Amino acid sequence: MSNGSAKQKVIQSIKDVTNILVTVSSSPSVDELSAALGLTIFLNKLGKHATAVFSGDIPPAITVLES
């Protein structure tokens, strides 16, 4: 499978659905969480109902953001 066809499959899959769950590995890094949140915001702006979830510990670098 070429990269072009894989990319097209992902794009078509996103177009075909309304609800999207964005996940990351357990105990994600700051970069993983940032990417998941960015993708979730982007998908919501496209009119999708996207939700980001993760399990594990919040990375120490961003524990100041806990409420």
mmCIF file of the N, C-alpha and C atoms, coordinates in Angstrom:
data_MODEL
# 
_entry.id   MODEL 
# 
loop_
_atom_site.group_PDB 
_atom_site.id 
_atom_site.type_symbol 
_atom_site.label_atom_id 
_atom_site.label_alt_id 
_atom_site.label_comp_id 
_atom_site.label_asym_id 
_atom_site.label_entity_id 
_atom_site.label_seq_id 
_atom_site.pdbx_PDB_ins_code 
_atom_site.Cartn_x 
_atom_site.Cartn_y 
_atom_site.Cartn_z 
_atom_site.occupancy 
_atom_site.B_iso_or_equiv 
_atom_site.pdbx_formal_charge 
_atom_site.auth_seq_id 
_atom_site.auth_comp_id 
_atom_site.auth_asym_id 
_atom_site.auth_atom_id 
_atom_site.pdbx_PDB_model_num 
ATOM 1   N N  . MET A 1 1  ? 0.848   -1.171 0.000  1.00 0.00 ? 1  MET A N  1 
ATOM 2   C CA . MET A 1 1  ? 0.000   0.000  0.000  1.00 0.00 ? 1  MET A CA 1 
ATOM 3   C C  . MET A 1 1  ? 0.895   1.237  0.000  1.00 0.00 ? 1  MET A C  1 
ATOM 4   N N  . SER A 1 2  ? 0.650   2.146  -0.901 1.00 0.00 ? 2  SER A N  1 
ATOM 5   C CA . SER A 1 2  ? 1.450   3.366  -0.956 1.00 0.00 ? 2  SER A CA 1 
ATOM 6   C C  . SER A 1 2  ? 0.976   4.351  0.102  1.00 0.00 ? 2  SER A C  1 
ATOM 7   N N  . ASN A 1 3  ? 1.834   5.316  0.420  1.00 0.00 ? 3  ASN A N  1 
ATOM 8   C CA . ASN A 1 3  ? 1.466   6.332  1.406  1.00 0.00 ? 3  ASN A CA 1 
ATOM 9   C C  . ASN A 1 3  ? 0.249   7.123  0.962  1.00 0.00 ? 3  ASN A C  1 
ATOM 10  N N  . GLY A 1 4  ? 0.143   7.373  -0.345 1.00 0.00 ? 4  GLY A N  1 
ATOM 11  C CA . GLY A 1 4  ? -0.997  8.118  -0.862 1.00 0.00 ? 4  GLY A CA 1 
ATOM 12  C C  . GLY A 1 4  ? -2.308  7.410  -0.604 1.00 0.00 ? 4  GLY A C  1 
ATOM 13  N N  . SER A 1 5  ? -2.349  6.111  -0.831 1.00 0.00 ? 5  SER A N  1 
ATOM 14  C CA . SER A 1 5  ? -3.601  5.387  -0.624 1.00 0.00 ? 5  SER A CA 1 
ATOM 15  C C  . SER A 1 5  ? -3.922  5.252  0.867  1.00 0.00 ? 5  SER A C  1 
ATOM 16  N N  . ALA A 1 6  ? -2.914  5.101  1.703  1.00 0.00 ? 6  ALA A N  1 
ATOM 17  C CA . ALA A 1 6  ? -3.151  5.033  3.152  1.00 0.00 ? 6  ALA A CA 1 
ATOM 18  C C  . ALA A 1 6  ? -3.700  6.368  3.642  1.00 0.00 ? 6  ALA A C  1 
ATOM 19  N N  . LYS A 1 7  ? -3.119  7.445  3.149  1.00 0.00 ? 7  LYS A N  1 
ATOM 20  C CA . LYS A 1 7  ? -3.585  8.783  3.523  1.00 0.00 ? 7  LYS A CA 1 
ATOM 21  C C  . LYS A 1 7  ? -5.028  8.984  3.078  1.00 0.00 ? 7  LYS A C  1 
ATOM 22  N N  . GLN A 1 8  ? -5.347  8.562  1.874  1.00 0.00 ? 8  GLN A N  1 
ATOM 23  C CA . GLN A 1 8  ? -6.708  8.699  1.365  1.00 0.00 ? 8  GLN A CA 1 
ATOM 24  C C  . GLN A 1 8  ? -7.702  7.881  2.191  1.00 0.00 ? 8  GLN A C  1 
ATOM 25  N N  . LYS A 1 9  ? -7.284  6.703  2.652  1.00 0.00 ? 9  LYS A N  1 
ATOM 26  C CA . LYS A 1 9  ? -8.167  5.877  3.486  1.00 0.00 ? 9  LYS A CA 1 
ATOM 27  C C  . LYS A 1 9  ? -8.460  6.562  4.812  1.00 0.00 ? 9  LYS A C  1 
ATOM 28  N N  . VAL A 1 10 ? -7.439  7.177  5.401  1.00 0.00 ? 10 VAL A N  1 
ATOM 29  C CA . VAL A 1 10 ? -7.641  7.889  6.666  1.00 0.00 ? 10 VAL A CA 1 
ATOM 30  C C  . VAL A 1 10 ? -8.580  9.071  6.446  1.00 0.00 ? 10 VAL A C  1 
ATOM 31  N N  . ILE A 1 11 ? -8.335  9.835  5.398  1.00 0.00 ? 11 ILE A N  1 
ATOM 32  C CA . ILE A 1 11 ? -9.188  10.993 5.098  1.00 0.00 ? 11 ILE A CA 1 
ATOM 33  C C  . ILE A 1 11 ? -10.626 10.555 4.870  1.00 0.00 ? 11 ILE A C  1 
ATOM 34  N N  . GLN A 1 12 ? -10.817 9.495  4.100  1.00 0.00 ? 12 GLN A N  1 
ATOM 35  C CA . GLN A 1 12 ? -12.173 9.018  3.828  1.00 0.00 ? 12 GLN A CA 1 
ATOM 36  C C  . GLN A 1 12 ? -12.843 8.503  5.098  1.00 0.00 ? 12 GLN A C  1 
ATOM 37  N N  . SER A 1 13 ? -12.086 7.828  5.944  1.00 0.00 ? 13 SER A N  1 
ATOM 38  C CA . SER A 1 13 ? -12.649 7.331  7.205  1.00 0.00 ? 13 SER A CA 1 
ATOM 39  C C  . SER A 1 13 ? -13.126 8.480  8.079  1.00 0.00 ? 13 SER A C  1 
ATOM 40  N N  . ILE A 1 14 ? -12.348 9.550  8.132  1.00 0.00 ? 14 ILE A N  1 
ATOM 41  C CA . ILE A 1 14 ? -12.740 10.720 8.921  1.00 0.00 ? 14 ILE A CA 1 
ATOM 42  C C  . ILE A 1 14 ? -13.992 11.363 8.330  1.00 0.00 ? 14 ILE A C  1 
ATOM 43  N N  . LYS A 1 15 ? -14.061 11.438 7.013  1.00 0.00 ? 15 LYS A N  1 
ATOM 44  C CA . LYS A 1 15 ? -15.240 12.020 6.362  1.00 0.00 ? 15 LYS A CA 1 
ATOM 45  C C  . LYS A 1 15 ? -16.495 11.194 6.625  1.00 0.00 ? 15 LYS A C  1 
ATOM 46  N N  . ASP A 1 16 ? -16.336 9.880  6.746  1.00 0.00 ? 16 ASP A N  1 
ATOM 47  C CA . ASP A 1 16 ? -17.482 8.976  6.850  1.00 0.00 ? 16 ASP A CA 1 
ATOM 48  C C  . ASP A 1 16 ? -18.101 8.887  8.242  1.00 0.00 ? 16 ASP A C  1 
ATOM 49  N N  . VAL A 1 17 ? -17.424 9.399  9.260  1.00 0.00 ? 17 VAL A N  1 
ATOM 50  C CA . VAL A 1 17 ? -17.930 9.248  10.627 1.00 0.00 ? 17 VAL A CA 1 
ATOM 51  C C  . VAL A 1 17 ? -18.198 10.599 11.272 1.00 0.00 ? 17 VAL A C  1 
ATOM 52  N N  . THR A 1 18 ? -18.964 10.565 12.352 1.00 0.00 ? 18 THR A N  1 
ATOM 53  C CA . THR A 1 18 ? -19.241 11.778 13.117 1.00 0.00 ? 18 THR A CA 1 
ATOM 54  C C  . THR A 1 18 ? -18.465 11.781 14.427 1.00 0.00 ? 18 THR A C  1 
ATOM 55  N N  . ASN A 1 19 ? -18.433 10.648 15.107 1.00 0.00 ? 19 ASN A N  1 
ATOM 56  C CA . ASN A 1 19 ? -17.783 10.540 16.413 1.00 0.00 ? 19 ASN A CA 1 
ATOM 57  C C  . ASN A 1 19 ? -16.401 9.919  16.268 1.00 0.00 ? 19 ASN A C  1 
ATOM 58  N N  . ILE A 1 20 ? -15.402 10.571 16.872 1.00 0.00 ? 20 ILE A N  1 
ATOM 59  C CA . ILE A 1 20 ? -14.024 10.080 16.797 1.00 0.00 ? 20 ILE A CA 1 
ATOM 60  C C  . ILE A 1 20 ? -13.415 10.119 18.191 1.00 0.00 ? 20 ILE A C  1 
ATOM 61  N N  . LEU A 1 21 ? -12.824 9.014  18.589 1.00 0.00 ? 21 LEU A N  1 
ATOM 62  C CA . LEU A 1 21 ? -12.141 8.920  19.870 1.00 0.00 ? 21 LEU A CA 1 
ATOM 63  C C  . LEU A 1 21 ? -10.636 8.954  19.608 1.00 0.00 ? 21 LEU A C  1 
ATOM 64  N N  . VAL A 1 22 ? -9.959  9.928  20.195 1.00 0.00 ? 22 VAL A N  1 
ATOM 65  C CA . VAL A 1 22 ? -8.509  10.075 20.038 1.00 0.00 ? 22 VAL A CA 1 
ATOM 66  C C  . VAL A 1 22 ? -7.860  9.557  21.317 1.00 0.00 ? 22 VAL A C  1 
ATOM 67  N N  . THR A 1 23 ? -6.966  8.591  21.179 1.00 0.00 ? 23 THR A N  1 
ATOM 68  C CA . THR A 1 23 ? -6.316  8.003  22.349 1.00 0.00 ? 23 THR A CA 1 
ATOM 69  C C  . THR A 1 23 ? -4.801  8.105  22.227 1.00 0.00 ? 23 THR A C  1 
ATOM 70  N N  . VAL A 1 24 ? -4.142  7.973  23.354 1.00 0.00 ? 24 VAL A N  1 
ATOM 71  C CA . VAL A 1 24 ? -2.681  7.904  23.397 1.00 0.00 ? 24 VAL A CA 1 
ATOM 72  C C  . VAL A 1 24 ? -2.299  6.738  24.296 1.00 0.00 ? 24 VAL A C  1 
ATOM 73  N N  . SER A 1 25 ? -1.018  6.447  24.338 1.00 0.00 ? 25 SER A N  1 
ATOM 74  C CA . SER A 1 25 ? -0.553  5.344  25.177 1.00 0.00 ? 25 SER A CA 1 
ATOM 75  C C  . SER A 1 25 ? -0.769  5.675  26.653 1.00 0.00 ? 25 SER A C  1 
ATOM 76  N N  . SER A 1 26 ? -0.694  4.655  27.490 1.00 0.00 ? 26 SER A N  1 
ATOM 77  C CA . SER A 1 26 ? -0.822  4.919  28.925 1.00 0.00 ? 26 SER A CA 1 
ATOM 78  C C  . SER A 1 26 ? 0.407   5.695  29.387 1.00 0.00 ? 26 SER A C  1 
ATOM 79  N N  . SER A 1 27 ? 0.212   6.572  30.327 1.00 0.00 ? 27 SER A N  1 
ATOM 80  C CA . SER A 1 27 ? 1.264   7.468  30.816 1.00 0.00 ? 27 SER A CA 1 
ATOM 81  C C  . SER A 1 27 ? 1.951   8.193  29.655 1.00 0.00 ? 27 SER A C  1 
ATOM 82  N N  . PRO A 1 28 ? 1.190   8.993  28.920 1.00 0.00 ? 28 PRO A N  1 
ATOM 83  C CA . PRO A 1 28 ? 1.722   9.658  27.729 1.00 0.00 ? 28 PRO A CA 1 
ATOM 84  C C  . PRO A 1 28 ? 2.712   10.771 28.059 1.00 0.00 ? 28 PRO A C  1 
ATOM 85  N N  . SER A 1 29 ? 3.528   11.090 27.071 1.00 0.00 ? 29 SER A N  1 
ATOM 86  C CA . SER A 1 29 ? 4.450   12.219 27.206 1.00 0.00 ? 29 SER A CA 1 
ATOM 87  C C  . SER A 1 29 ? 3.677   13.512 26.942 1.00 0.00 ? 29 SER A C  1 
ATOM 88  N N  . VAL A 1 30 ? 4.316   14.628 27.233 1.00 0.00 ? 30 VAL A N  1 
ATOM 89  C CA . VAL A 1 30 ? 3.704   15.928 26.955 1.00 0.00 ? 30 VAL A CA 1 
ATOM 90  C C  . VAL A 1 30 ? 3.427   16.054 25.458 1.00 0.00 ? 30 VAL A C  1 
ATOM 91  N N  . ASP A 1 31 ? 4.353   15.592 24.630 1.00 0.00 ? 31 ASP A N  1 
ATOM 92  C CA . ASP A 1 31 ? 4.171   15.668 23.179 1.00 0.00 ? 31 ASP A CA 1 
ATOM 93  C C  . ASP A 1 31 ? 2.967   14.851 22.720 1.00 0.00 ? 31 ASP A C  1 
ATOM 94  N N  . GLU A 1 32 ? 2.812   13.648 23.279 1.00 0.00 ? 32 GLU A N  1 
ATOM 95  C CA . GLU A 1 32 ? 1.668   12.811 22.905 1.00 0.00 ? 32 GLU A CA 1 
ATOM 96  C C  . GLU A 1 32 ? 0.349   13.469 23.300 1.00 0.00 ? 32 GLU A C  1 
ATOM 97  N N  . LEU A 1 33 ? 0.302   14.009 24.510 1.00 0.00 ? 33 LEU A N  1 
ATOM 98  C CA . LEU A 1 33 ? -0.923  14.683 24.954 1.00 0.00 ? 33 LEU A CA 1 
ATOM 99  C C  . LEU A 1 33 ? -1.215  15.909 24.099 1.00 0.00 ? 33 LEU A C  1 
ATOM 100 N N  . SER A 1 34 ? -0.189  16.673 23.790 1.00 0.00 ? 34 SER A N  1 
ATOM 101 C CA . SER A 1 34 ? -0.367  17.872 22.965 1.00 0.00 ? 34 SER A CA 1 
ATOM 102 C C  . SER A 1 34 ? -0.889  17.508 21.581 1.00 0.00 ? 34 SER A C  1 
ATOM 103 N N  . ALA A 1 35 ? -0.334  16.465 20.993 1.00 0.00 ? 35 ALA A N  1 
ATOM 104 C CA . ALA A 1 35 ? -0.779  16.028 19.670 1.00 0.00 ? 35 ALA A CA 1 
ATOM 105 C C  . ALA A 1 35 ? -2.228  15.550 19.716 1.00 0.00 ? 35 ALA A C  1 
ATOM 106 N N  . ALA A 1 36 ? -2.579  14.800 20.746 1.00 0.00 ? 36 ALA A N  1 
ATOM 107 C CA . ALA A 1 36 ? -3.949  14.298 20.874 1.00 0.00 ? 36 ALA A CA 1 
ATOM 108 C C  . ALA A 1 36 ? -4.936  15.450 21.043 1.00 0.00 ? 36 ALA A C  1 
ATOM 109 N N  . LEU A 1 37 ? -4.577  16.418 21.866 1.00 0.00 ? 37 LEU A N  1 
ATOM 110 C CA . LEU A 1 37 ? -5.465  17.566 22.071 1.00 0.00 ? 37 LEU A CA 1 
ATOM 111 C C  . LEU A 1 37 ? -5.570  18.415 20.809 1.00 0.00 ? 37 LEU A C  1 
ATOM 112 N N  . GLY A 1 38 ? -4.445  18.613 20.131 1.00 0.00 ? 38 GLY A N  1 
ATOM 113 C CA . GLY A 1 38 ? -4.469  19.375 18.882 1.00 0.00 ? 38 GLY A CA 1 
ATOM 114 C C  . GLY A 1 38 ? -5.322  18.705 17.823 1.00 0.00 ? 38 GLY A C  1 
ATOM 115 N N  . LEU A 1 39 ? -5.178  17.386 17.683 1.00 0.00 ? 39 LEU A N  1 
ATOM 116 C CA . LEU A 1 39 ? -5.986  16.643 16.714 1.00 0.00 ? 39 LEU A CA 1 
ATOM 117 C C  . LEU A 1 39 ? -7.463  16.710 17.077 1.00 0.00 ? 39 LEU A C  1 
ATOM 118 N N  . THR A 1 40 ? -7.765  16.605 18.357 1.00 0.00 ? 40 THR A N  1 
ATOM 119 C CA . THR A 1 40 ? -9.159  16.670 18.810 1.00 0.00 ? 40 THR A CA 1 
ATOM 120 C C  . THR A 1 40 ? -9.775  18.028 18.488 1.00 0.00 ? 40 THR A C  1 
ATOM 121 N N  . ILE A 1 41 ? -9.045  19.090 18.761 1.00 0.00 ? 41 ILE A N  1 
ATOM 122 C CA . ILE A 1 41 ? -9.543  20.437 18.454 1.00 0.00 ? 41 ILE A CA 1 
ATOM 123 C C  . ILE A 1 41 ? -9.752  20.591 16.949 1.00 0.00 ? 41 ILE A C  1 
ATOM 124 N N  . PHE A 1 42 ? -8.794  20.124 16.160 1.00 0.00 ? 42 PHE A N  1 
ATOM 125 C CA . PHE A 1 42 ? -8.898  20.203 14.702 1.00 0.00 ? 42 PHE A CA 1 
ATOM 126 C C  . PHE A 1 42 ? -10.132 19.453 14.196 1.00 0.00 ? 42 PHE A C  1 
ATOM 127 N N  . LEU A 1 43 ? -10.332 18.239 14.686 1.00 0.00 ? 43 LEU A N  1 
ATOM 128 C CA . LEU A 1 43 ? -11.482 17.444 14.245 1.00 0.00 ? 43 LEU A CA 1 
ATOM 129 C C  . LEU A 1 43 ? -12.795 18.108 14.647 1.00 0.00 ? 43 LEU A C  1 
ATOM 130 N N  . ASN A 1 44 ? -12.846 18.687 15.842 1.00 0.00 ? 44 ASN A N  1 
ATOM 131 C CA . ASN A 1 44 ? -14.056 19.393 16.268 1.00 0.00 ? 44 ASN A CA 1 
ATOM 132 C C  . ASN A 1 44 ? -14.334 20.595 15.366 1.00 0.00 ? 44 ASN A C  1 
ATOM 133 N N  . LYS A 1 45 ? -13.288 21.283 14.932 1.00 0.00 ? 45 LYS A N  1 
ATOM 134 C CA . LYS A 1 45 ? -13.472 22.421 14.023 1.00 0.00 ? 45 LYS A CA 1 
ATOM 135 C C  . LYS A 1 45 ? -13.953 21.973 12.649 1.00 0.00 ? 45 LYS A C  1 
ATOM 136 N N  . LEU A 1 46 ? -13.710 20.712 12.309 1.00 0.00 ? 46 LEU A N  1 
ATOM 137 C CA . LEU A 1 46 ? -14.225 20.147 11.059 1.00 0.00 ? 46 LEU A CA 1 
ATOM 138 C C  . LEU A 1 46 ? -15.679 19.699 11.196 1.00 0.00 ? 46 LEU A C  1 
ATOM 139 N N  . GLY A 1 47 ? -16.247 19.882 12.382 1.00 0.00 ? 47 GLY A N  1 
ATOM 140 C CA . GLY A 1 47 ? -17.632 19.498 12.609 1.00 0.00 ? 47 GLY A CA 1 
ATOM 141 C C  . GLY A 1 47 ? -17.804 18.082 13.135 1.00 0.00 ? 47 GLY A C  1 
ATOM 142 N N  . LYS A 1 48 ? -16.717 17.451 13.506 1.00 0.00 ? 48 LYS A N  1 
ATOM 143 C CA . LYS A 1 48 ? -16.783 16.106 14.076 1.00 0.00 ? 48 LYS A CA 1 
ATOM 144 C C  . LYS A 1 48 ? -16.968 16.216 15.585 1.00 0.00 ? 48 LYS A C  1 
ATOM 145 N N  . HIS A 1 49 ? -17.433 15.149 16.191 1.00 0.00 ? 49 HIS A N  1 
ATOM 146 C CA . HIS A 1 49 ? -17.528 15.093 17.648 1.00 0.00 ? 49 HIS A CA 1 
ATOM 147 C C  . HIS A 1 49 ? -16.353 14.250 18.122 1.00 0.00 ? 49 HIS A C  1 
ATOM 148 N N  . ALA A 1 50 ? -15.234 14.919 18.400 1.00 0.00 ? 50 ALA A N  1 
ATOM 149 C CA . ALA A 1 50 ? -14.008 14.223 18.785 1.00 0.00 ? 50 ALA A CA 1 
ATOM 150 C C  . ALA A 1 50 ? -13.760 14.388 20.276 1.00 0.00 ? 50 ALA A C  1 
ATOM 151 N N  . THR A 1 51 ? -13.274 13.318 20.885 1.00 0.00 ? 51 THR A N  1 
ATOM 152 C CA . THR A 1 51 ? -12.954 13.310 22.303 1.00 0.00 ? 51 THR A CA 1 
ATOM 153 C C  . THR A 1 51 ? -11.579 12.683 22.487 1.00 0.00 ? 51 THR A C  1 
ATOM 154 N N  . ALA A 1 52 ? -10.731 13.321 23.290 1.00 0.00 ? 52 ALA A N  1 
ATOM 155 C CA . ALA A 1 52 ? -9.407  12.772 23.598 1.00 0.00 ? 52 ALA A CA 1 
ATOM 156 C C  . ALA A 1 52 ? -9.456  12.133 24.983 1.00 0.00 ? 52 ALA A C  1 
ATOM 157 N N  . VAL A 1 53 ? -8.887  10.935 25.105 1.00 0.00 ? 53 VAL A N  1 
ATOM 158 C CA . VAL A 1 53 ? -8.828  10.248 26.396 1.00 0.00 ? 53 VAL A CA 1 
ATOM 159 C C  . VAL A 1 53 ? -7.438  9.648  26.598 1.00 0.00 ? 53 VAL A C  1 
ATOM 160 N N  . PHE A 1 54 ? -7.074  9.497  27.862 1.00 0.00 ? 54 PHE A N  1 
ATOM 161 C CA . PHE A 1 54 ? -5.841  8.787  28.188 1.00 0.00 ? 54 PHE A CA 1 
ATOM 162 C C  . PHE A 1 54 ? -5.957  8.246  29.599 1.00 0.00 ? 54 PHE A C  1 
ATOM 163 N N  . SER A 1 55 ? -5.118  7.275  29.895 1.00 0.00 ? 55 SER A N  1 
ATOM 164 C CA . SER A 1 55 ? -5.062  6.750  31.256 1.00 0.00 ? 55 SER A CA 1 
ATOM 165 C C  . SER A 1 55 ? -3.617  6.832  31.715 1.00 0.00 ? 55 SER A C  1 
ATOM 166 N N  . GLY A 1 56 ? -3.428  6.781  32.975 1.00 0.00 ? 56 GLY A N  1 
ATOM 167 C CA . GLY A 1 56 ? -2.069  6.865  33.494 1.00 0.00 ? 56 GLY A CA 1 
ATOM 168 C C  . GLY A 1 56 ? -1.828  8.196  34.169 1.00 0.00 ? 56 GLY A C  1 
ATOM 169 N N  . ASP A 1 57 ? -0.571  8.471  34.395 1.00 0.00 ? 57 ASP A N  1 
ATOM 170 C CA . ASP A 1 57 ? -0.186  9.682  35.107 1.00 0.00 ? 57 ASP A CA 1 
ATOM 171 C C  . ASP A 1 57 ? -0.027  10.854 34.154 1.00 0.00 ? 57 ASP A C  1 
ATOM 172 N N  . ILE A 1 58 ? -0.336  12.031 34.676 1.00 0.00 ? 58 ILE A N  1 
ATOM 173 C CA . ILE A 1 58 ? -0.079  13.259 33.930 1.00 0.00 ? 58 ILE A CA 1 
ATOM 174 C C  . ILE A 1 58 ? 1.423   13.508 33.989 1.00 0.00 ? 58 ILE A C  1 
ATOM 175 N N  . PRO A 1 59 ? 2.040   13.824 32.852 1.00 0.00 ? 59 PRO A N  1 
ATOM 176 C CA . PRO A 1 59 ? 3.484   14.075 32.869 1.00 0.00 ? 59 PRO A CA 1 
ATOM 177 C C  . PRO A 1 59 ? 3.841   15.187 33.860 1.00 0.00 ? 59 PRO A C  1 
ATOM 178 N N  . PRO A 1 60 ? 4.916   15.012 34.607 1.00 0.00 ? 60 PRO A N  1 
ATOM 179 C CA . PRO A 1 60 ? 5.293   16.003 35.623 1.00 0.00 ? 60 PRO A CA 1 
ATOM 180 C C  . PRO A 1 60 ? 5.427   17.425 35.081 1.00 0.00 ? 60 PRO A C  1 
ATOM 181 N N  . ALA A 1 61 ? 5.831   17.566 33.837 1.00 0.00 ? 61 ALA A N  1 
ATOM 182 C CA . ALA A 1 61 ? 6.038   18.901 33.264 1.00 0.00 ? 61 ALA A CA 1 
ATOM 183 C C  . ALA A 1 61 ? 4.752   19.713 33.177 1.00 0.00 ? 61 ALA A C  1 
ATOM 184 N N  . ILE A 1 62 ? 3.595   19.043 33.203 1.00 0.00 ? 62 ILE A N  1 
ATOM 185 C CA . ILE A 1 62 ? 2.344   19.798 33.079 1.00 0.00 ? 62 ILE A CA 1 
ATOM 186 C C  . ILE A 1 62 ? 1.401   19.598 34.263 1.00 0.00 ? 62 ILE A C  1 
ATOM 187 N N  . THR A 1 63 ? 1.904   19.090 35.363 1.00 0.00 ? 63 THR A N  1 
ATOM 188 C CA . THR A 1 63 ? 1.036   18.910 36.533 1.00 0.00 ? 63 THR A CA 1 
ATOM 189 C C  . THR A 1 63 ? 0.526   20.242 37.064 1.00 0.00 ? 63 THR A C  1 
ATOM 190 N N  . VAL A 1 64 ? 1.182   21.339 36.722 1.00 0.00 ? 64 VAL A N  1 
ATOM 191 C CA . VAL A 1 64 ? 0.706   22.658 37.162 1.00 0.00 ? 64 VAL A CA 1 
ATOM 192 C C  . VAL A 1 64 ? -0.639  22.991 36.527 1.00 0.00 ? 64 VAL A C  1 
ATOM 193 N N  . LEU A 1 65 ? -1.018  22.276 35.467 1.00 0.00 ? 65 LEU A N  1 
ATOM 194 C CA . LEU A 1 65 ? -2.286  22.532 34.789 1.00 0.00 ? 65 LEU A CA 1 
ATOM 195 C C  . LEU A 1 65 ? -3.458  21.803 35.432 1.00 0.00 ? 65 LEU A C  1 
ATOM 196 N N  . GLU A 1 66 ? -3.167  20.904 36.373 1.00 0.00 ? 66 GLU A N  1 
ATOM 197 C CA . GLU A 1 66 ? -4.244  20.176 37.044 1.00 0.00 ? 66 GLU A CA 1 
ATOM 198 C C  . GLU A 1 66 ? -5.111  21.150 37.823 1.00 0.00 ? 66 GLU A C  1 
ATOM 199 N N  . SER A 1 67 ? -6.405  20.881 37.812 1.00 0.00 ? 67 SER A N  1 
ATOM 200 C CA . SER A 1 67 ? -7.291  21.760 38.586 1.00 0.00 ? 67 SER A CA 1 
ATOM 201 C C  . SER A 1 67 ? -7.749  21.085 39.846 1.00 0.00 ? 67 SER A C  1 
# 
